[in-house]
Amino acid sequence: MSWELSREDDVVTEWARSDGYATVRLRNRADGGAVVRLDVMEQAVDGRVYERERYDDRDAAAERAAEWRDAYTLAE
């Protein structure tokens, strides 16, 4: 299952998996850092997962977001 960009503004960028059971969100912090989180819902075939990580810069957070999307992409 692929990922689609579902929100993008000055603060938040979010991707949703095409089955609707997983999201990855990247949020800018007021201090210049960024937070990235992975949320895979209980109903997902790959089981419930929730992770949240804080980074000092957006680029590092964006790399982690890409890693999670790769790791949680399901075969269709």
Z-matrix of the N, CA and C atoms (Angstrom, degrees):
N
C 1 1.439
C 2 1.519 1 108.59
N 3 1.273 2 114.92 1 138.05
C 4 1.459 3 120.43 2 -175.17
C 5 1.531 4 110.94 3 -90.64
N 6 1.325 5 114.41 4 171.46
C 7 1.463 6 122.47 5 178.17
C 8 1.520 7 108.62 6 -112.85
N 9 1.326 8 115.43 7 140.27
C 10 1.457 9 121.46 8 177.49
C 11 1.518 10 109.18 9 -124.33
N 12 1.310 11 116.28 10 142.58
C 13 1.453 12 121.26 11 174.76
C 14 1.522 13 107.65 12 -67.92
N 15 1.335 14 117.36 13 120.42
C 16 1.463 15 120.04 14 -177.15
C 17 1.528 16 113.12 15 -109.15
N 18 1.337 17 116.36 16 -16.23
C 19 1.470 18 119.95 17 177.51
C 20 1.521 19 108.89 18 -157.36
N 21 1.318 20 115.43 19 137.08
C 22 1.454 21 119.84 20 175.05
C 23 1.523 22 108.59 21 -152.72
N 24 1.323 23 115.53 22 117.13
C 25 1.458 24 121.49 23 175.60
C 26 1.523 25 108.05 24 -143.35
N 27 1.302 26 117.92 25 -164.11
C 28 1.469 27 121.38 26 -176.43
C 29 1.523 28 113.55 27 -68.65
N 30 1.322 29 117.26 28 -18.31
C 31 1.466 30 121.08 29 -175.00
C 32 1.523 31 112.71 30 -114.63
N 33 1.318 32 117.58 31 -42.31
C 34 1.468 33 122.09 32 -171.07
C 35 1.517 34 111.11 33 -122.38
N 36 1.326 35 114.77 34 136.42
C 37 1.458 36 122.56 35 167.26
C 38 1.523 37 105.85 36 -123.18
N 39 1.331 38 116.91 37 128.14
C 40 1.464 39 119.95 38 -177.31
C 41 1.515 40 110.46 39 -135.78
N 42 1.326 41 115.06 40 139.87
C 43 1.450 42 123.00 41 176.34
C 44 1.522 43 108.33 42 -116.55
N 45 1.324 44 117.02 43 142.70
C 46 1.460 45 122.55 44 176.46
C 47 1.522 46 108.47 45 -120.52
N 48 1.317 47 115.27 46 137.69
C 49 1.469 48 119.88 47 176.20
C 50 1.517 49 108.39 48 -74.39
N 51 1.320 50 117.02 49 146.81
C 52 1.466 51 121.20 50 -171.66
C 53 1.525 52 113.97 51 -62.25
N 54 1.338 53 119.18 52 -20.09
C 55 1.465 54 119.71 53 176.04
C 56 1.527 55 112.32 54 -81.44
N 57 1.340 56 117.15 55 -8.04
C 58 1.450 57 121.64 56 178.21
C 59 1.516 58 115.13 57 81.52
N 60 1.337 59 118.17 58 2.97
C 61 1.462 60 121.42 59 -175.02
C 62 1.521 61 114.44 60 -103.49
N 63 1.323 62 118.24 61 6.36
C 64 1.465 63 119.98 62 179.84
C 65 1.528 64 109.86 63 -149.33
N 66 1.338 65 115.11 64 144.12
C 67 1.456 66 121.49 65 175.31
C 68 1.522 67 109.58 66 -138.78
N 69 1.317 68 114.63 67 150.70
C 70 1.459 69 122.49 68 170.86
C 71 1.526 70 105.68 69 -125.06
N 72 1.336 71 115.56 70 128.05
C 73 1.460 72 120.37 71 -177.60
C 74 1.522 73 110.24 72 -124.46
N 75 1.318 74 115.59 73 134.84
C 76 1.458 75 123.66 74 176.42
C 77 1.525 76 106.92 75 -117.21
N 78 1.346 77 116.32 76 122.58
C 79 1.462 78 120.63 77 -176.39
C 80 1.519 79 109.87 78 -127.24
N 81 1.326 80 115.59 79 131.99
C 82 1.461 81 120.99 80 175.23
C 83 1.521 82 109.47 81 -74.21
N 84 1.329 83 115.44 82 142.77
C 85 1.464 84 121.50 83 175.58
C 86 1.527 85 109.72 84 -101.65
N 87 1.303 86 117.15 85 155.07
C 88 1.464 87 122.05 86 -179.75
C 89 1.525 88 112.07 87 -63.37
N 90 1.340 89 117.09 88 -25.60
C 91 1.465 90 120.63 89 -178.55
C 92 1.529 91 113.08 90 -85.46
N 93 1.330 92 117.66 91 6.70
C 94 1.453 93 122.04 92 179.35
C 95 1.508 94 114.39 93 95.20
N 96 1.311 95 117.05 94 -9.40
C 97 1.455 96 121.86 95 177.60
C 98 1.522 97 110.86 96 -84.40
N 99 1.306 98 115.45 97 -168.86
C 100 1.459 99 121.01 98 179.62
C 101 1.523 100 109.23 99 -148.75
N 102 1.322 101 115.13 100 154.23
C 103 1.458 102 122.56 101 175.71
C 104 1.518 103 107.11 102 -122.87
N 105 1.314 104 115.56 103 137.21
C 106 1.458 105 120.67 104 176.10
C 107 1.519 106 107.52 105 -124.94
N 108 1.336 107 116.11 106 139.88
C 109 1.452 108 118.85 107 178.88
C 110 1.518 109 110.93 108 -138.86
N 111 1.311 110 113.53 109 147.52
C 112 1.460 111 123.37 110 177.07
C 113 1.517 112 107.40 111 -114.35
N 114 1.318 113 117.57 112 131.09
C 115 1.460 114 121.43 113 177.03
C 116 1.524 115 108.34 114 -133.78
N 117 1.328 116 115.77 115 110.18
C 118 1.458 117 121.88 116 174.43
C 119 1.525 118 105.41 117 -109.80
N 120 1.307 119 117.49 118 120.68
C 121 1.458 120 122.22 119 -173.08
C 122 1.524 121 113.22 120 -74.94
N 123 1.320 122 115.98 121 159.71
C 124 1.465 123 121.91 122 -177.74
C 125 1.518 124 112.85 123 -56.15
N 126 1.303 125 117.65 124 -34.90
C 127 1.464 126 121.86 125 -176.04
C 128 1.528 127 112.97 126 -73.91
N 129 1.318 128 117.93 127 -11.41
C 130 1.465 129 121.30 128 -176.40
C 131 1.524 130 110.62 129 -66.31
N 132 1.317 131 116.34 130 146.03
C 133 1.465 132 120.58 131 -179.94
C 134 1.524 133 112.07 132 -64.63
N 135 1.328 134 117.42 133 -23.50
C 136 1.464 135 120.43 134 179.72
C 137 1.525 136 112.50 135 -94.98
N 138 1.342 137 118.05 136 9.21
C 139 1.460 138 121.81 137 173.35
C 140 1.508 139 114.68 138 82.51
N 141 1.317 140 115.49 139 164.63
C 142 1.462 141 123.11 140 -176.03
C 143 1.519 142 111.55 141 -72.95
N 144 1.346 143 115.14 142 133.92
C 145 1.458 144 122.13 143 175.57
C 146 1.526 145 107.22 144 -146.28
N 147 1.327 146 116.68 145 136.97
C 148 1.462 147 120.62 146 172.25
C 149 1.523 148 107.08 147 -140.30
N 150 1.321 149 115.96 148 122.98
C 151 1.455 150 120.98 149 177.26
C 152 1.524 151 108.55 150 -136.55
N 153 1.322 152 115.55 151 145.79
C 154 1.457 153 121.38 152 177.95
C 155 1.523 154 107.92 153 -141.32
N 156 1.331 155 116.65 154 131.13
C 157 1.459 156 121.12 155 -179.15
C 158 1.519 157 109.80 156 -135.67
N 159 1.328 158 115.47 157 143.68
C 160 1.466 159 122.24 158 179.48
C 161 1.520 160 109.11 159 -108.39
N 162 1.336 161 116.16 160 138.87
C 163 1.459 162 122.90 161 179.90
C 164 1.520 163 109.87 162 -129.40
N 165 1.323 164 115.28 163 153.87
C 166 1.462 165 120.08 164 179.00
C 167 1.521 166 113.38 165 -75.70
N 168 1.342 167 116.85 166 -19.53
C 169 1.463 168 118.95 167 178.38
C 170 1.527 169 110.44 168 -141.53
N 171 1.305 170 114.42 169 155.50
C 172 1.466 171 121.26 170 -176.23
C 173 1.521 172 112.32 171 -65.33
N 174 1.329 173 118.41 172 -35.58
C 175 1.464 174 120.52 173 -178.11
C 176 1.529 175 111.91 174 -60.77
N 177 1.329 176 116.63 175 -43.23
C 178 1.465 177 120.22 176 178.67
C 179 1.532 178 110.51 177 -64.83
N 180 1.320 179 116.22 178 -40.65
C 181 1.464 180 120.28 179 178.19
C 182 1.527 181 110.67 180 -65.05
N 183 1.320 182 117.09 181 -39.48
C 184 1.473 183 121.11 182 179.07
C 185 1.528 184 111.05 183 -64.55
N 186 1.324 185 117.13 184 -36.56
C 187 1.466 186 120.39 185 176.45
C 188 1.525 187 110.71 186 -63.16
N 189 1.332 188 116.39 187 -42.85
C 190 1.468 189 120.21 188 179.05
C 191 1.520 190 110.47 189 -65.34
N 192 1.316 191 117.30 190 -40.26
C 193 1.462 192 121.03 191 177.94
C 194 1.529 193 110.43 192 -59.80
N 195 1.316 194 117.50 193 -41.62
C 196 1.466 195 121.93 194 178.37
C 197 1.530 196 110.74 195 -65.51
N 198 1.332 197 116.88 196 -40.13
C 199 1.471 198 120.40 197 177.64
C 200 1.527 199 110.88 198 -60.90
N 201 1.330 200 116.51 199 -44.78
C 202 1.462 201 119.75 200 178.80
C 203 1.521 202 111.63 201 -63.63
N 204 1.322 203 117.68 202 -41.92
C 205 1.473 204 119.25 203 178.73
C 206 1.522 205 110.28 204 -62.07
N 207 1.313 206 117.32 205 -41.39
C 208 1.476 207 120.01 206 177.10
C 209 1.524 208 111.03 207 -62.76
N 210 1.327 209 116.49 208 -45.73
C 211 1.466 210 121.17 209 -176.22
C 212 1.533 211 112.76 210 -67.56
N 213 1.327 212 117.69 211 -29.73
C 214 1.449 213 121.04 212 -175.42
C 215 1.528 214 113.22 213 -109.32
N 216 1.308 215 116.95 214 21.34
C 217 1.461 216 120.87 215 171.65
C 218 1.527 217 107.54 216 -81.76
N 219 1.313 218 117.29 217 128.78
C 220 1.455 219 121.85 218 -178.79
C 221 1.517 220 110.66 219 -103.16
N 222 1.306 221 115.67 220 149.55
C 223 1.469 222 120.15 221 173.98
C 224 1.522 223 108.47 222 -68.79
N 225 1.312 224 115.67 223 141.49
C 226 1.466 225 119.39 224 -178.49
C 227 1.492 226 111.86 225 -88.53
